[in-house]
């Protein structure tokens, strides 16, 4: 029996793998047929990849400087003002009109990013009081502290999406483990976990965030840790149901009879069949995480004040009603991001719907 087990397992895998591959191929074709979701996926991926290069797109430091027959790279090194004809040994302010004139003299030149402001750059040379309306200097205006709104939107979008991805991955991993253990072993294990989830889910999440925000210094890592403690429960129920349905099927019973370990059965045979709800819910979970971070930042319970955040811009828009550019631009970025993620999620849900041909 021990010698036959590898051959039997190989035969089963050879029969299951083509079927699984064809299923995934059909799901991908159904996803591509949904033009709204397919275009949303490519558009969201393009915007996210662009945001990863935010320092190149929006920064108050030139990409390359040629001064007195020497090349400088301010993005990767710090140069004193005296290096470019200034009087102080402090770090060079490349937005200073004097420095800009120095970099234009003779054969000197500098290549600036498309938006010459970083998320924390204060435009001390603005012509109008802050918050300043959109102009040639600041395409989307400035906030109440003189910081460029476009730069904060670019950096804030990147932080929001990365936060949503990290939180979704952690919560998904924990939810898969919890749901798999519950559904496969069942009995007292399932009963104990269900009672634990009922008690844990009844805890007031917002109050806990308020308490921890008052005790610890706000940070993204703290938010990820706190939200991960509650974000796994919704997904665990779906994984548990899939494992409960598959644990008594014939191929699982045959694998147990052949002496296959519980871990191998859960990983090889049951988990692939339980991945449909995991994949289809991921875009919705990312959008929920982005919305949660924005809401907490709006209430002042999220990231530190110096961190670029969509919620912080919305809060500034509420405090400065006349500065319409703060609320409208941030609202547009937030709604656009959530719509793209929702369209992707709807397309995935239809793609994995076995009732569709």
C-alpha positions in Angstrom: 0.0 0.0 0.0 2.8 2.4 0.8 4.4 1.8 -2.6 1.2 2.4 -4.5 0.4 5.7 -2.8 2.7 7.9 -4.9 1.4 6.4 -8.1 -2.2 6.9 -7.0 -1.6 10.4 -5.9 0.2 11.1 -9.2 -2.7 9.7 -11.1 -5.2 11.8 -9.2 -3.1 15.0 -9.7 -2.8 14.3 -13.4 -6.6 14.0 -13.6 -7.3 17.1 -11.4 -4.7 19.5 -12.7 -6.0 19.8 -16.3 -9.5 20.3 -15.0 -8.3 23.0 -12.6 -6.3 24.7 -15.3 -9.3 24.7 -17.7 -11.5 26.1 -14.9 -9.1 28.9 -14.3 -8.8 29.6 -18.1 -12.6 29.8 -18.4 -12.7 32.1 -15.4 -10.1 34.4 -16.9 -12.0 34.5 -20.2 -15.2 35.4 -18.4 -13.3 38.1 -16.5 -11.9 39.5 -19.8 -15.4 39.5 -21.3 -16.4 42.0 -18.5 -15.0 45.1 -20.2 -15.7 47.3 -17.2 -13.8 45.1 -14.7 -11.0 44.3 -17.2 -10.4 48.0 -18.0 -10.6 48.9 -14.3 -8.0 46.3 -13.4 -5.5 47.7 -15.9 -6.3 51.3 -15.0 -5.9 50.6 -11.2 -2.6 48.7 -11.8 -1.3 51.6 -13.9 -2.2 54.3 -11.3 -0.7 52.2 -8.5 2.5 51.5 -10.3 2.8 55.2 -11.1 2.3 56.0 -7.4 5.2 53.8 -6.5 7.4 56.3 -8.3 5.9 59.3 -6.5 9.4 60.6 -5.6 10.2 60.8 -9.3 6.9 62.3 -10.3 6.4 64.8 -7.4 9.4 66.1 -5.5 10.9 69.4 -4.5 14.4 68.1 -5.4 15.7 68.0 -9.0 16.3 64.6 -10.5 19.7 65.6 -12.0 21.6 68.9 -11.5 24.6 69.9 -13.7 26.5 72.7 -12.0 30.0 73.9 -12.9 30.8 70.8 -15.0 29.7 68.5 -12.2 26.6 66.3 -11.8 24.5 66.0 -8.7 21.6 63.7 -7.8 19.6 65.4 -5.0 17.1 62.5 -4.8 19.8 60.3 -3.4 22.2 62.7 -1.6 22.0 65.9 0.4 24.0 68.9 -0.7 24.6 72.1 1.2 23.6 75.5 -0.3 27.2 76.5 -0.5 27.7 73.8 -3.2 25.6 76.0 -5.5 26.8 79.4 -4.6 24.7 80.0 -1.5 25.8 81.4 1.8 24.6 78.7 4.3 25.8 75.2 5.0 22.2 74.0 5.5 20.4 71.7 3.0 19.7 73.3 -0.3 16.2 74.6 -1.0 15.8 74.0 -4.7 12.6 76.1 -4.8 14.5 79.2 -3.7 14.6 81.8 -6.5 18.3 82.4 -5.9 19.2 78.7 -6.3 17.0 78.5 -9.4 18.9 81.4 -10.9 22.2 79.8 -10.0 21.2 76.6 -11.7 20.3 78.5 -14.9 23.6 80.5 -15.3 26.1 79.6 -17.9 26.0 75.9 -18.8 24.2 74.9 -15.6 20.9 73.1 -15.8 18.5 71.0 -13.7 15.8 68.5 -14.5 12.9 68.9 -12.1 10.0 66.4 -11.6 6.7 67.0 -13.3 5.3 68.4 -10.1 8.1 70.3 -8.2 6.7 69.7 -4.7 6.8 66.9 -2.2 4.0 66.0 0.2 5.6 68.1 3.0 6.9 70.9 0.9 5.6 74.3 2.0 5.6 76.9 -0.8 7.0 80.0 1.0 7.0 81.9 -2.3 3.3 81.6 -3.0 1.6 84.7 -4.3 -1.7 84.1 -2.4 -2.5 83.2 1.3 -3.1 79.6 2.2 -5.1 77.6 1.4 -4.4 78.9 -2.1 -6.6 78.2 -5.1 -5.3 76.2 -8.1 -2.8 78.1 -10.1 0.2 77.7 -12.4 2.4 77.2 -9.4 0.2 74.6 -7.7 -2.1 72.8 -10.1 -4.5 71.7 -7.5 -3.9 74.5 -5.0 -2.4 74.3 -1.5 -3.8 73.2 1.9 -4.1 75.4 5.0 -0.4 75.0 5.7 0.9 75.8 2.2 1.5 72.2 1.1 0.8 71.2 -2.5 -2.5 69.3 -2.8 -1.5 67.3 -5.9 1.6 66.0 -4.2 -0.3 65.0 -1.1 -2.9 63.2 -3.3 -0.2 61.2 -5.1 1.5 60.2 -1.9 -1.8 59.7 0.0 -3.1 57.4 -2.8 0.0 55.2 -2.6 -0.2 54.9 1.2 -3.9 54.1 1.1 -3.5 51.4 -1.5 -0.4 49.9 0.2 -2.2 49.9 3.5 -5.2 48.2 2.0 -3.0 45.5 0.3 -1.0 44.8 3.5 -4.1 44.6 5.7 -6.0 42.4 3.2 -3.1 40.0 2.9 -2.7 39.7 6.7 -6.4 39.3 7.3 -6.9 36.9 4.4 -4.0 34.7 5.6 -5.4 34.6 9.2 -9.0 34.0 7.9 -7.9 31.1 5.7 -6.1 29.4 8.6 -9.0 29.9 11.0 -11.7 28.8 8.6 -9.6 25.8 7.4 -9.1 24.6 10.9 -12.7 25.0 11.8 -14.2 23.4 8.7 -11.8 20.5 8.4 -11.7 19.3 12.0 -15.3 20.3 12.9 -16.7 19.1 16.2 -15.5 20.7 19.4 -12.8 22.6 17.5 -15.4 24.3 15.3 -17.7 24.9 18.3 -14.9 26.5 20.3 -13.9 28.8 17.4 -17.4 29.8 16.7 -18.0 30.9 20.3 -14.7 32.7 20.3 -15.6 34.6 17.1 -19.0 35.6 18.6 -17.3 37.0 21.6 -14.4 38.6 19.7 -16.7 40.1 17.1 -18.9 41.8 19.7 -16.0 43.9 20.9 -16.4 47.6 20.0 -13.6 48.1 17.4 -13.9 51.9 17.2 -13.6 52.3 20.9 -10.6 50.1 21.0 -9.0 52.2 18.3 -9.7 55.4 20.3 -8.2 53.9 23.4 -5.1 52.6 21.7 -4.7 55.9 19.8 -4.7 57.8 23.2 -2.1 55.4 24.7 0.3 54.8 21.8 1.7 57.2 19.2 -0.4 56.8 16.0 1.4 54.9 13.2 0.5 52.8 10.2 1.9 49.7 11.8 -0.4 50.2 14.8 -3.4 50.6 12.6 -2.5 47.5 10.6 -2.1 45.4 13.8 -5.4 46.6 15.3 -7.5 46.3 12.2 -6.0 42.8 11.4 -7.3 41.6 14.8 -10.9 42.0 13.5 -10.5 41.8 9.7 -10.2 38.1 9.4 -13.5 37.0 10.8 -15.7 37.7 7.8 -13.5 35.6 5.4 -13.1 32.8 7.9 -16.9 32.0 7.7 -16.7 31.4 3.9 -13.5 29.3 4.1 -15.1 27.3 6.9 -18.2 26.6 4.8 -16.1 25.3 1.9 -14.0 23.0 4.1 -17.1 21.7 5.8 -18.6 20.9 2.4 -15.5 19.2 1.1 -14.2 17.3 4.2 -16.6 14.3 3.6 -16.2 14.0 -0.1 -14.9 10.8 -1.7 -11.5 12.1 -2.7 -10.8 13.4 0.8 -11.9 10.0 2.3 -9.7 8.2 -0.2 -6.7 10.4 0.7 -7.2 9.7 4.4 -7.4 5.9 3.7 -4.1 6.2 1.8 -2.5 7.8 4.8 -2.2 11.3 3.5 -1.6 13.8 6.4 -4.3 16.3 7.4 -2.0 19.2 6.4 -1.5 17.8 2.9 -5.2 17.2 2.4 -6.0 20.7 3.6 -3.3 22.3 1.4 -3.6 20.2 -1.7 -7.2 19.2 -2.1 -9.5 21.4 0.0 -7.8 24.8 -0.1 -7.8 25.2 -3.9 -11.6 24.6 -3.9 -12.0 27.2 -1.1 -10.1 29.9 -2.9 -13.1 31.1 -4.9 -14.6 33.3 -2.1 -11.1 34.4 -1.1 -10.2 35.7 -4.6 -13.6 37.3 -5.3 -13.7 39.2 -2.0 -10.2 40.6 -2.1 -11.0 43.8 -4.1 -13.9 44.5 -1.8 -11.7 44.0 1.2 -9.0 46.3 -0.2 -11.6 49.0 -0.8 -12.9 48.5 2.8 -9.4 48.9 4.1 -8.8 52.1 2.1 -12.1 53.5 3.3 -11.3 52.5 7.0 -8.0 54.3 6.8 -9.6 57.4 5.3 -12.3 57.5 7.9 -9.8 57.1 10.8 -7.6 59.8 9.4 -10.6 62.1 9.0 -11.4 61.5 12.7 -7.8 62.1 13.7 -7.2 58.5 14.8 -5.1 57.3 11.9 -1.6 58.1 10.7 0.5 60.9 12.2 -0.4 64.4 11.1 2.7 64.8 8.9 1.9 61.7 6.8 0.0 62.4 3.5 -3.5 61.1 3.9 -6.7 61.3 2.0 -8.7 61.5 5.2 -6.6 64.4 6.5 -7.3 66.4 3.3 -11.0 65.7 3.7 -10.8 67.0 7.2 -9.0 70.2 6.0 -11.8 70.6 3.4 -14.4 70.4 6.2 -12.5 73.1 8.2 -12.1 75.3 5.1 -15.4 75.3 3.3 -14.3 78.0 0.9 -11.4 76.0 -0.2 -13.5 73.8 -2.5 -10.4 72.3 -4.2 -9.5 70.4 -1.1 -12.7 68.5 -0.8 -13.5 68.0 -4.5 -10.1 66.6 -5.6 -9.8 64.3 -2.6 -13.3 63.1 -3.0 -12.7 62.4 -6.7 -9.5 60.4 -5.9 -11.2 58.4 -3.2 -14.4 57.6 -5.1 -12.5 56.8 -8.2 -10.3 54.3 -6.3 -13.2 52.6 -4.7 -15.1 52.4 -8.0 -12.2 50.7 -9.7 -11.9 48.2 -6.9 -15.6 47.5 -6.8 -15.7 47.0 -10.6 -12.8 44.6 -10.4 -14.5 42.7 -7.5 -17.8 42.4 -9.5 -15.9 41.1 -12.5 -14.1 38.5 -10.4 -17.3 37.4 -8.8 -18.9 36.8 -12.2 -15.8 35.1 -13.5 -15.8 32.5 -10.7 -19.6 32.0 -10.9 -19.9 28.4 -12.1 -23.5 29.0 -13.3 -22.1 31.1 -16.2 -20.8 29.3 -19.2 
